[in-house]
Amino acid sequence: MDETPESPALDPLDWLLPGHRAAPAEALPRIQALCAAWPDLHAAMFVVLATHQELPREVLAAAVKQFRSDLDAYTREDVVGLMTAIWNGGRSGFDAVLRTRANSPKKGAGSLSWVKE
């Protein structure tokens, strides 16, 4: 008789499975823990982006900004740009965008009503 793993054994990791759709409120504590666990900004943003692909980058950017003080000087749009650079260009793309965003003037940004910036 073949034994198959029962789904309760996977429960702690269900949020990582393909197709899982978590509400932003469910993802927030996980994003906070990931941001705290990874001291390097690139690594923290990469792991958040990789583990929460179902959420829009604008939402991820707002969440990461809440938990990373090293992003205080950046707008949400800047952080979205950093996430895009991580996804498309790896570490070198991230570093290039970080340099350009650090030197660019800040514009008034649109806001999400539930996000503090």
PyRosetta script that sets phi, psi and omega in degrees:
from pyrosetta import init, pose_from_sequence

init()
pose = pose_from_sequence("MDETPESPALDPLDWLLPGHRAAPAEALPRIQALCAAWPDLHAAMFVVLATHQELPREVLAAAVKQFRSDLDAYTREDVVGLMTAIWNGGRSGFDAVLRTRANSPKKGAGSLSWVKE")
pose.set_psi(1, 126.7)
pose.set_omega(1, 177.9)
pose.set_phi(2, -80.8)
pose.set_psi(2, 136.3)
pose.set_omega(2, 175.4)
pose.set_phi(3, -104.4)
pose.set_psi(3, 134.8)
pose.set_omega(3, 177.6)
pose.set_phi(4, -111.0)
pose.set_psi(4, 146.8)
pose.set_omega(4, 178.0)
pose.set_phi(5, -63.3)
pose.set_psi(5, 136.7)
pose.set_omega(5, 179.6)
pose.set_phi(6, -85.2)
pose.set_psi(6, 149.4)
pose.set_omega(6, -176.3)
pose.set_phi(7, -60.7)
pose.set_psi(7, -30.4)
pose.set_omega(7, 178.5)
pose.set_phi(8, -58.6)
pose.set_psi(8, -27.4)
pose.set_omega(8, 178.4)
pose.set_phi(9, -67.6)
pose.set_psi(9, -23.8)
pose.set_omega(9, -179.4)
pose.set_phi(10, -92.7)
pose.set_psi(10, -9.9)
pose.set_omega(10, -174.1)
pose.set_phi(11, -47.7)
pose.set_psi(11, -46.0)
pose.set_omega(11, -178.2)
pose.set_phi(12, -62.8)
pose.set_psi(12, -21.6)
pose.set_omega(12, -177.7)
pose.set_phi(13, -111.5)
pose.set_psi(13, 8.0)
pose.set_omega(13, -179.9)
pose.set_phi(14, -53.3)
pose.set_psi(14, -34.1)
pose.set_omega(14, -177.3)
pose.set_phi(15, -67.3)
pose.set_psi(15, -13.9)
pose.set_omega(15, 178.2)
pose.set_phi(16, -95.0)
pose.set_psi(16, -8.9)
pose.set_omega(16, -176.7)
pose.set_phi(17, -75.0)
pose.set_psi(17, 147.6)
pose.set_omega(17, 178.8)
pose.set_phi(18, -57.3)
pose.set_psi(18, 139.8)
pose.set_omega(18, 176.9)
pose.set_phi(19, 85.6)
pose.set_psi(19, -8.3)
pose.set_omega(19, 179.4)
pose.set_phi(20, -69.4)
pose.set_psi(20, 130.1)
pose.set_omega(20, -179.7)
pose.set_phi(21, -114.1)
pose.set_psi(21, 102.2)
pose.set_omega(21, 179.0)
pose.set_phi(22, -96.2)
pose.set_psi(22, 144.3)
pose.set_omega(22, 172.9)
pose.set_phi(23, -72.2)
pose.set_psi(23, 150.7)
pose.set_omega(23, 178.5)
pose.set_phi(24, -53.2)
pose.set_psi(24, -36.8)
pose.set_omega(24, 180.0)
pose.set_phi(25, -64.8)
pose.set_psi(25, -31.3)
pose.set_omega(25, 176.8)
pose.set_phi(26, -73.0)
pose.set_psi(26, -35.4)
pose.set_omega(26, -176.5)
pose.set_phi(27, -78.3)
pose.set_psi(27, -25.3)
pose.set_omega(27, -174.1)
pose.set_phi(28, -55.3)
pose.set_psi(28, -48.5)
pose.set_omega(28, 178.8)
pose.set_phi(29, -63.1)
pose.set_psi(29, -34.6)
pose.set_omega(29, 178.0)
pose.set_phi(30, -67.9)
pose.set_psi(30, -42.2)
pose.set_omega(30, 179.4)
pose.set_phi(31, -63.8)
pose.set_psi(31, -40.8)
pose.set_omega(31, 177.3)
pose.set_phi(32, -60.3)
pose.set_psi(32, -44.9)
pose.set_omega(32, 179.7)
pose.set_phi(33, -64.0)
pose.set_psi(33, -41.7)
pose.set_omega(33, 179.4)
pose.set_phi(34, -65.5)
pose.set_psi(34, -41.3)
pose.set_omega(34, 179.0)
pose.set_phi(35, -63.6)
pose.set_psi(35, -36.4)
pose.set_omega(35, 179.1)
pose.set_phi(36, -73.9)
pose.set_psi(36, -33.6)
pose.set_omega(36, -175.5)
pose.set_phi(37, -75.9)
pose.set_psi(37, -27.1)
pose.set_omega(37, -176.0)
pose.set_phi(38, -109.6)
pose.set_psi(38, 103.6)
pose.set_omega(38, -179.1)
pose.set_phi(39, -67.7)
pose.set_psi(39, -29.9)
pose.set_omega(39, 179.4)
pose.set_phi(40, -76.5)
pose.set_psi(40, 126.8)
pose.set_omega(40, -177.5)
pose.set_phi(41, -57.9)
pose.set_psi(41, -47.7)
pose.set_omega(41, 179.7)
pose.set_phi(42, -57.8)
pose.set_psi(42, -48.6)
pose.set_omega(42, -178.4)
pose.set_phi(43, -62.0)
pose.set_psi(43, -43.2)
pose.set_omega(43, 179.9)
pose.set_phi(44, -62.7)
pose.set_psi(44, -46.6)
pose.set_omega(44, -179.8)
pose.set_phi(45, -66.5)
pose.set_psi(45, -37.9)
pose.set_omega(45, 179.6)
pose.set_phi(46, -63.7)
pose.set_psi(46, -46.1)
pose.set_omega(46, -177.8)
pose.set_phi(47, -68.5)
pose.set_psi(47, -36.4)
pose.set_omega(47, 176.4)
pose.set_phi(48, -64.3)
pose.set_psi(48, -46.4)
pose.set_omega(48, 180.0)
pose.set_phi(49, -64.0)
pose.set_psi(49, -42.3)
pose.set_omega(49, -178.2)
pose.set_phi(50, -68.6)
pose.set_psi(50, -33.4)
pose.set_omega(50, -175.7)
pose.set_phi(51, -94.2)
pose.set_psi(51, -5.9)
pose.set_omega(51, -178.2)
pose.set_phi(52, -132.4)
pose.set_psi(52, 45.8)
pose.set_omega(52, -176.6)
pose.set_phi(53, -65.4)
pose.set_psi(53, -19.7)
pose.set_omega(53, -178.4)
pose.set_phi(54, -75.6)
pose.set_psi(54, -16.1)
pose.set_omega(54, -179.6)
pose.set_phi(55, -93.4)
pose.set_psi(55, 143.8)
pose.set_omega(55, 177.2)
pose.set_phi(56, -61.0)
pose.set_psi(56, 146.5)
pose.set_omega(56, -178.7)
pose.set_phi(57, -61.3)
pose.set_psi(57, -30.0)
pose.set_omega(57, 177.9)
pose.set_phi(58, -62.8)
pose.set_psi(58, -39.4)
pose.set_omega(58, 178.5)
pose.set_phi(59, -69.8)
pose.set_psi(59, -44.1)
pose.set_omega(59, 178.2)
pose.set_phi(60, -61.6)
pose.set_psi(60, -41.7)
pose.set_omega(60, 179.9)
pose.set_phi(61, -61.6)
pose.set_psi(61, -44.5)
pose.set_omega(61, 178.9)
pose.set_phi(62, -62.4)
pose.set_psi(62, -40.5)
pose.set_omega(62, 179.9)
pose.set_phi(63, -67.3)
pose.set_psi(63, -46.1)
pose.set_omega(63, -179.2)
pose.set_phi(64, -62.7)
pose.set_psi(64, -40.3)
pose.set_omega(64, 178.3)
pose.set_phi(65, -58.7)
pose.set_psi(65, -33.4)
pose.set_omega(65, 179.9)
pose.set_phi(66, -65.9)
pose.set_psi(66, -30.5)
pose.set_omega(66, -171.7)
pose.set_phi(67, -110.4)
pose.set_psi(67, -1.0)
pose.set_omega(67, 179.5)
pose.set_phi(68, -124.0)
pose.set_psi(68, 105.0)
pose.set_omega(68, -179.2)
pose.set_phi(69, -67.0)
pose.set_psi(69, -21.0)
pose.set_omega(69, 178.3)
pose.set_phi(70, -71.9)
pose.set_psi(70, -2.7)
pose.set_omega(70, 175.5)
pose.set_phi(71, -106.5)
pose.set_psi(71, 6.8)
pose.set_omega(71, -177.7)
pose.set_phi(72, -57.6)
pose.set_psi(72, -34.1)
pose.set_omega(72, -176.9)
pose.set_phi(73, -78.6)
pose.set_psi(73, -6.0)
pose.set_omega(73, -175.1)
pose.set_phi(74, -107.5)
pose.set_psi(74, 146.6)
pose.set_omega(74, 175.7)
pose.set_phi(75, -78.4)
pose.set_psi(75, 167.7)
pose.set_omega(75, 176.2)
pose.set_phi(76, -60.9)
pose.set_psi(76, -38.8)
pose.set_omega(76, 178.9)
pose.set_phi(77, -63.6)
pose.set_psi(77, -37.2)
pose.set_omega(77, 175.6)
pose.set_phi(78, -60.8)
pose.set_psi(78, -43.2)
pose.set_omega(78, -178.5)
pose.set_phi(79, -68.0)
pose.set_psi(79, -37.4)
pose.set_omega(79, 174.3)
pose.set_phi(80, -60.7)
pose.set_psi(80, -42.4)
pose.set_omega(80, 177.4)
pose.set_phi(81, -61.4)
pose.set_psi(81, -38.9)
pose.set_omega(81, 177.1)
pose.set_phi(82, -64.6)
pose.set_psi(82, -41.3)
pose.set_omega(82, 178.9)
pose.set_phi(83, -64.4)
pose.set_psi(83, -41.1)
pose.set_omega(83, 177.3)
pose.set_phi(84, -62.7)
pose.set_psi(84, -41.5)
pose.set_omega(84, 178.9)
pose.set_phi(85, -64.2)
pose.set_psi(85, -39.8)
pose.set_omega(85, 177.7)
pose.set_phi(86, -62.0)
pose.set_psi(86, -47.1)
pose.set_omega(86, -176.2)
pose.set_phi(87, -66.4)
pose.set_psi(87, -42.3)
pose.set_omega(87, -174.4)
pose.set_phi(88, -92.5)
pose.set_psi(88, -31.2)
pose.set_omega(88, -171.4)
pose.set_phi(89, -122.2)
pose.set_psi(89, 4.8)
pose.set_omega(89, 179.1)
pose.set_phi(90, 63.9)
pose.set_psi(90, -155.1)
pose.set_omega(90, -176.6)
pose.set_phi(91, -64.0)
pose.set_psi(91, -41.3)
pose.set_omega(91, -178.0)
pose.set_phi(92, -66.9)
pose.set_psi(92, -38.6)
pose.set_omega(92, 176.3)
pose.set_phi(93, -65.1)
pose.set_psi(93, -41.7)
pose.set_omega(93, 177.2)
pose.set_phi(94, -59.5)
pose.set_psi(94, -49.5)
pose.set_omega(94, -179.4)
pose.set_phi(95, -60.6)
pose.set_psi(95, -40.3)
pose.set_omega(95, 179.9)
pose.set_phi(96, -64.7)
pose.set_psi(96, -45.3)
pose.set_omega(96, 179.6)
pose.set_phi(97, -68.0)
pose.set_psi(97, -39.2)
pose.set_omega(97, 178.3)
pose.set_phi(98, -59.1)
pose.set_psi(98, -42.4)
pose.set_omega(98, 178.6)
pose.set_phi(99, -63.9)
pose.set_psi(99, -44.3)
pose.set_omega(99, -177.7)
pose.set_phi(100, -70.2)
pose.set_psi(100, -36.9)
pose.set_omega(100, 179.7)
pose.set_phi(101, -69.5)
pose.set_psi(101, -34.8)
pose.set_omega(101, -179.4)
pose.set_phi(102, -65.1)
pose.set_psi(102, -29.0)
pose.set_omega(102, -176.8)
pose.set_phi(103, -98.5)
pose.set_psi(103, -2.6)
pose.set_omega(103, -176.6)
pose.set_phi(104, -90.5)
pose.set_psi(104, 148.0)
pose.set_omega(104, 176.4)
pose.set_phi(105, -69.5)
pose.set_psi(105, 145.6)
pose.set_omega(105, -179.3)
pose.set_phi(106, -86.4)
pose.set_psi(106, 135.8)
pose.set_omega(106, 178.5)
pose.set_phi(107, -105.7)
pose.set_psi(107, 162.1)
pose.set_omega(107, 171.9)
pose.set_phi(108, -63.1)
pose.set_psi(108, 134.1)
pose.set_omega(108, -175.3)
pose.set_phi(109, -112.6)
pose.set_psi(109, 150.0)
pose.set_omega(109, 171.0)
pose.set_phi(110, -65.0)
pose.set_psi(110, 159.2)
pose.set_omega(110, -177.1)
pose.set_phi(111, -131.9)
pose.set_psi(111, 155.2)
pose.set_omega(111, 169.4)
pose.set_phi(112, -94.2)
pose.set_psi(112, 130.5)
pose.set_omega(112, -171.6)
pose.set_phi(113, -60.5)
pose.set_psi(113, -26.2)
pose.set_omega(113, -175.9)
pose.set_phi(114, -96.4)
pose.set_psi(114, 4.3)
pose.set_omega(114, -176.9)
pose.set_phi(115, -108.9)
pose.set_psi(115, 132.5)
pose.set_omega(115, 173.6)
pose.set_phi(116, -92.1)
pose.set_psi(116, 129.2)
pose.set_omega(116, 176.8)
pose.set_phi(117, -122.6)
pose.dump_pdb("model.pdb")
